[in-house]
């Protein structure tokens, strides 16, 4: 995925001279995760710029660049490192279009490596998407495949509104080939990654792989489970979510972030409001626990796993189904 993101940045900069990359160590080093590798050498320091260790200053500068016609792409080294810049994002970037009655837009992309699974400690493994989705004026997207990493980042950079682009760190070093194409669904559309008729796992970003593995594991146990990749948290694809839930009647939302007040809670509420009479069981969630991110040796217990998602599927009230379903011992 890191190579796909690097290609998306390179192609965007080649296609549009107003695209600038800035952040901590994005220049000579090529970024902590090497996503910006080679960009300074190819485009110069004026367009791929190392900044001081001052996240609020980085984002404030990027907002000013937008006002002068640039299309900046900011890299935050880790999810929790973005918190000092939160006031700039929420108080200014998100509000500019509304504040100016549509006269001024902010074509700003904020790349945020997020999530666990790499043995990092707190401040390096957080999932802060709920903070961003709760802020009107921001688009929030997260790729789970290499094709989406390329295509969604190109779309984010081309957008005239601020986009928080959440990159699952655990997927950076995957070796899958990617298509250098813009032919991916637009921001705001979800994709069914696996069809199924009995239940649907609704997820995004780093949890997609866990959900696909769970669906495979449930098949020999008698369950045909669909997997829906949201891709875009704001705007949220209610249409596709409701279509899949109405067809299956059962849903589990899976994400790494803590459960209380999270994206899964919002999705469960929206499904209940829109699909109540088609539900065979309450919508369940499998999330990170409501605790600060644990030490590396304990993160496997904190993050959603195949076993935890299978357990949730087993609790979806299957008693009324002809023949019943048992996931005991799964």
C-alpha positions as CSV (number, residue, x, y, z in Angstrom):
1,X,0.0,0.0,0.0
2,X,2.9,2.4,0.7
3,X,4.0,2.1,-3.0
4,X,0.4,2.8,-4.2
5,X,0.2,5.9,-2.0
6,X,3.6,7.1,-3.2
7,X,2.5,6.6,-6.8
8,X,-0.7,8.6,-6.2
9,X,1.2,11.5,-4.7
10,X,3.8,11.4,-7.5
11,X,1.1,11.3,-10.2
12,X,-1.0,14.1,-8.6
13,X,2.1,16.3,-8.3
14,X,3.0,15.7,-11.9
15,X,-0.5,16.4,-13.1
16,X,-1.1,19.6,-11.1
17,X,1.7,22.0,-10.1
18,X,-0.5,23.4,-7.3
19,X,-0.1,20.1,-5.3
20,X,2.4,20.5,-2.5
21,X,3.4,17.9,0.1
22,X,4.5,19.0,3.6
23,X,5.2,17.3,6.9
24,X,7.8,16.0,9.3
25,X,10.6,14.1,7.5
26,X,8.7,13.9,4.2
27,X,11.7,15.3,2.3
28,X,15.1,13.6,2.3
29,X,14.0,10.8,4.5
30,X,10.8,10.1,2.4
31,X,8.6,9.9,5.5
32,X,8.7,7.5,8.4
33,X,6.9,4.9,6.3
34,X,8.6,6.0,3.1
35,X,5.3,7.0,1.5
36,X,6.9,10.3,0.2
37,X,10.1,8.6,-0.9
38,X,11.7,10.3,-3.9
39,X,9.3,13.2,-4.2
40,X,11.7,15.9,-3.1
41,X,14.3,14.6,-5.5
42,X,11.8,14.6,-8.4
43,X,9.9,17.8,-7.6
44,X,12.2,19.8,-5.4
45,X,12.0,21.0,-1.8
46,X,9.5,23.7,-2.7
47,X,6.9,21.1,-3.5
48,X,7.8,18.4,-1.0
49,X,8.9,20.2,2.1
50,X,10.2,19.2,5.5
51,X,8.6,21.1,8.3
52,X,9.4,21.7,12.0
53,X,7.9,19.3,14.6
54,X,4.9,21.5,15.0
55,X,1.7,19.9,13.8
56,X,-0.6,22.9,14.5
57,X,1.9,25.0,12.5
58,X,2.0,22.5,9.6
59,X,-1.8,22.4,9.3
60,X,-2.2,26.2,9.8
61,X,0.4,26.8,7.1
62,X,-1.5,24.4,4.8
63,X,-4.7,26.2,5.3
64,X,-3.0,29.5,4.4
65,X,-1.5,27.8,1.3
66,X,-5.1,26.8,0.2
67,X,-6.2,30.4,0.5
68,X,-3.4,31.4,-2.0
69,X,-4.4,28.7,-4.5
70,X,-2.3,25.7,-3.6
71,X,-3.5,22.2,-3.1
72,X,-1.5,21.0,-0.1
73,X,-1.2,17.4,1.2
74,X,-0.1,17.2,4.8
75,X,1.4,14.1,6.4
76,X,0.9,13.5,10.1
77,X,3.5,10.9,11.2
78,X,1.1,9.0,13.5
79,X,-2.5,9.3,14.4
80,X,-2.1,10.7,17.8
81,X,0.5,13.2,16.6
82,X,-2.3,14.9,14.7
83,X,-4.1,15.9,17.9
84,X,-2.1,19.2,18.4
85,X,-3.4,20.2,15.0
86,X,-7.0,19.4,15.9
87,X,-8.0,23.0,16.5
88,X,-6.8,24.1,13.1
89,X,-8.7,21.2,11.5
90,X,-12.0,21.6,13.4
91,X,-12.0,25.4,14.0
92,X,-10.8,26.5,10.6
93,X,-10.4,23.9,7.8
94,X,-13.8,22.3,8.4
95,X,-15.6,25.6,8.7
96,X,-14.1,27.7,5.9
97,X,-16.6,26.9,3.2
98,X,-19.6,27.5,5.5
99,X,-18.0,30.6,7.1
100,X,-17.6,32.2,3.7
101,X,-21.0,31.1,2.4
102,X,-19.4,28.9,-0.2
103,X,-17.1,31.5,-1.5
104,X,-13.8,29.9,-0.3
105,X,-13.1,26.2,-0.4
106,X,-10.1,24.4,1.1
107,X,-8.6,21.7,-1.2
108,X,-6.6,20.2,1.7
109,X,-5.7,16.6,2.2
110,X,-4.5,15.4,5.6
111,X,-2.9,12.0,5.5
112,X,-3.0,10.2,8.9
113,X,-1.4,6.8,9.4
114,X,-3.7,5.1,11.9
115,X,-4.6,1.8,13.7
116,X,-2.6,-0.9,15.4
117,X,-1.1,-4.3,14.4
118,X,2.5,-3.2,14.1
119,X,3.6,-3.6,17.8
120,X,3.6,0.2,18.4
121,X,2.8,1.9,21.7
122,X,0.2,4.5,22.6
123,X,0.5,7.6,20.4
124,X,1.5,5.3,17.6
125,X,-1.5,2.9,17.3
126,X,-4.6,5.1,17.9
127,X,-7.7,5.1,15.8
128,X,-9.2,8.6,16.0
129,X,-11.7,8.5,13.2
130,X,-14.7,9.3,15.4
131,X,-13.2,12.7,16.2
132,X,-13.1,13.5,12.5
133,X,-16.4,12.0,11.5
134,X,-18.1,14.1,14.3
135,X,-16.9,17.3,12.6
136,X,-19.2,18.7,9.9
137,X,-17.2,20.0,7.0
138,X,-14.7,17.2,6.7
139,X,-14.6,14.2,4.4
140,X,-13.1,11.1,6.0
141,X,-12.0,8.2,3.9
142,X,-9.8,5.1,4.5
143,X,-8.6,2.6,2.0
144,X,-8.4,-1.2,2.7
145,X,-7.0,-2.3,-0.7
146,X,-4.1,-1.1,-2.7
147,X,-6.3,0.0,-5.6
148,X,-8.3,2.2,-3.3
149,X,-5.1,3.5,-1.8
150,X,-4.1,4.9,-5.2
151,X,-7.6,5.8,-6.4
152,X,-9.0,7.3,-3.2
153,X,-5.9,9.4,-2.6
154,X,-6.0,10.8,-6.1
155,X,-9.7,11.7,-5.5
156,X,-8.9,13.2,-2.1
157,X,-6.2,15.5,-3.6
158,X,-8.5,16.5,-6.4
159,X,-11.3,17.4,-4.0
160,X,-12.1,21.0,-3.3
161,X,-13.0,20.2,0.3
162,X,-10.8,19.1,3.2
163,X,-10.3,15.3,3.3
164,X,-8.9,13.4,6.2
165,X,-7.2,10.4,4.6
166,X,-6.7,7.6,7.1
167,X,-4.0,5.1,6.1
168,X,-4.0,1.7,7.9
169,X,-0.4,1.3,9.0
170,X,-0.5,-2.5,9.1
171,X,-1.2,-2.6,5.4
172,X,1.7,-0.4,4.4
173,X,4.1,-3.2,3.5
174,X,1.7,-5.5,1.7
175,X,3.0,-6.9,-1.6
176,X,-0.1,-6.9,-3.7
177,X,0.2,-5.2,-7.1
178,X,-2.0,-2.2,-7.6
179,X,-3.7,-0.7,-10.6
180,X,-2.6,2.9,-11.4
181,X,-6.1,3.9,-12.3
182,X,-8.7,6.4,-11.2
183,X,-11.4,3.8,-12.1
184,X,-12.5,3.1,-8.5
185,X,-15.8,4.0,-6.9
186,X,-16.0,7.7,-5.8
187,X,-15.6,9.0,-2.2
188,X,-19.0,8.3,-0.5
189,X,-19.5,4.8,-2.0
190,X,-19.1,1.5,-0.2
191,X,-18.1,-1.8,-1.9
192,X,-19.3,-5.3,-1.2
193,X,-16.1,-7.3,-1.0
194,X,-17.8,-10.6,-0.4
195,X,-21.4,-11.5,-1.2
196,X,-23.4,-13.5,1.4
197,X,-27.1,-14.2,2.3
198,X,-27.1,-14.9,6.1
199,X,-25.4,-11.8,7.7
200,X,-23.1,-8.9,6.8
201,X,-19.9,-7.7,8.4
202,X,-19.6,-4.0,8.0
203,X,-16.1,-2.7,8.3
204,X,-13.3,-0.4,6.9
205,X,-9.6,0.1,6.7
206,X,-7.5,-2.4,8.7
207,X,-10.4,-4.6,9.8
208,X,-11.4,-5.6,6.3
209,X,-8.9,-8.5,6.2
210,X,-10.1,-9.8,9.6
211,X,-13.7,-9.8,8.3
212,X,-12.8,-11.6,5.1
213,X,-11.0,-14.3,7.1
214,X,-14.0,-14.6,9.4
215,X,-16.4,-15.0,6.5
216,X,-14.2,-17.8,5.2
217,X,-14.1,-19.4,8.6
218,X,-17.9,-19.2,9.0
219,X,-18.6,-20.9,5.6
220,X,-17.9,-24.5,6.7
221,X,-20.0,-23.8,9.8
222,X,-23.0,-23.2,7.7
223,X,-23.1,-19.4,7.4
224,X,-22.9,-17.5,4.2
225,X,-21.5,-14.1,5.4
226,X,-21.2,-10.9,3.3
227,X,-18.5,-8.3,3.9
228,X,-19.0,-4.6,3.2
229,X,-16.0,-2.3,3.0
230,X,-17.3,1.3,3.8
231,X,-14.2,3.0,2.3
232,X,-15.7,6.4,3.1
233,X,-16.9,7.3,6.6
234,X,-18.1,10.8,5.6
235,X,-20.0,10.8,3.4
236,X,-21.4,7.5,4.5
237,X,-23.0,5.2,1.9
238,X,-26.4,4.6,3.7
239,X,-27.9,3.3,0.5
240,X,-25.6,0.3,0.2
241,X,-25.5,-0.4,3.9
242,X,-29.3,-0.6,4.0
243,X,-29.5,-2.7,0.9
244,X,-27.2,-5.3,2.2
245,X,-28.7,-5.3,5.7
246,X,-32.3,-5.6,4.4
247,X,-31.1,-8.6,2.2
248,X,-29.4,-10.4,5.1
249,X,-31.3,-9.3,8.1
250,X,-28.3,-9.5,10.4
251,X,-25.3,-7.2,10.8
252,X,-22.1,-6.8,12.8
253,X,-20.0,-3.7,12.6
254,X,-16.2,-4.2,13.1
255,X,-13.5,-1.6,13.7
256,X,-10.3,-1.2,15.7
257,X,-11.3,2.1,17.5
258,X,-12.9,2.0,20.9
259,X,-16.6,1.2,20.8
260,X,-18.2,3.9,23.0
261,X,-19.3,6.8,20.8
262,X,-17.6,5.3,17.8
263,X,-18.4,4.9,14.1
264,X,-20.0,1.5,14.8
265,X,-22.5,3.0,17.2
266,X,-23.5,5.6,14.6
267,X,-23.9,2.8,11.9
268,X,-25.9,0.6,14.3
269,X,-28.2,3.5,15.1
270,X,-28.7,4.3,11.4
271,X,-29.5,0.7,10.5
272,X,-32.0,0.5,13.4
273,X,-33.7,3.7,12.2
274,X,-33.9,2.6,8.6
275,X,-34.1,-1.2,8.6
276,X,-35.8,-2.1,11.9
277,X,-38.5,-4.2,10.3
278,X,-36.0,-6.2,8.2
279,X,-33.7,-7.0,11.2
280,X,-33.7,-10.6,12.5
281,X,-31.4,-9.6,15.5
282,X,-30.0,-6.5,17.1
283,X,-26.9,-5.0,15.3
284,X,-23.8,-6.0,17.2
285,X,-20.3,-4.4,17.3
286,X,-16.8,-5.8,17.6
287,X,-14.4,-3.0,18.4
288,X,-11.3,-2.2,20.4
289,X,-11.9,-2.0,24.1
290,X,-12.7,1.3,25.9
291,X,-9.2,1.7,27.2
292,X,-6.1,3.6,26.2
293,X,-4.2,1.6,23.6
294,X,-2.4,-1.3,25.3
295,X,1.3,-2.3,25.3
296,X,2.4,-4.2,22.2
297,X,2.3,-7.6,23.8
298,X,-1.4,-7.2,24.6
299,X,-2.7,-5.6,21.4
300,X,-3.8,-8.9,19.9
301,X,-6.4,-9.1,22.7
302,X,-7.5,-5.5,22.1
303,X,-8.0,-5.6,18.4
304,X,-10.9,-7.4,16.6
305,X,-9.9,-11.0,15.7
306,X,-11.5,-13.8,13.8
307,X,-12.6,-15.5,17.0
308,X,-14.2,-12.3,18.4
309,X,-16.1,-11.7,15.2
310,X,-17.2,-15.3,15.0
311,X,-18.5,-15.0,18.5
312,X,-20.6,-12.0,17.5
313,X,-22.0,-13.9,14.5
314,X,-23.0,-16.7,16.9
315,X,-25.0,-14.2,19.0
316,X,-27.2,-13.0,16.2
317,X,-30.2,-14.9,17.4
318,X,-30.3,-17.8,15.0
319,X,-32.9,-19.8,16.9
320,X,-35.7,-19.1,14.4
321,X,-33.7,-20.2,11.4
322,X,-34.7,-23.6,10.0
323,X,-32.1,-26.1,11.1
324,X,-30.5,-23.5,13.4
325,X,-26.9,-22.5,13.4
326,X,-24.2,-23.4,15.9
327,X,-20.7,-21.8,15.9
328,X,-19.8,-23.6,19.2
329,X,-16.2,-24.5,19.2
330,X,-15.4,-22.2,16.3
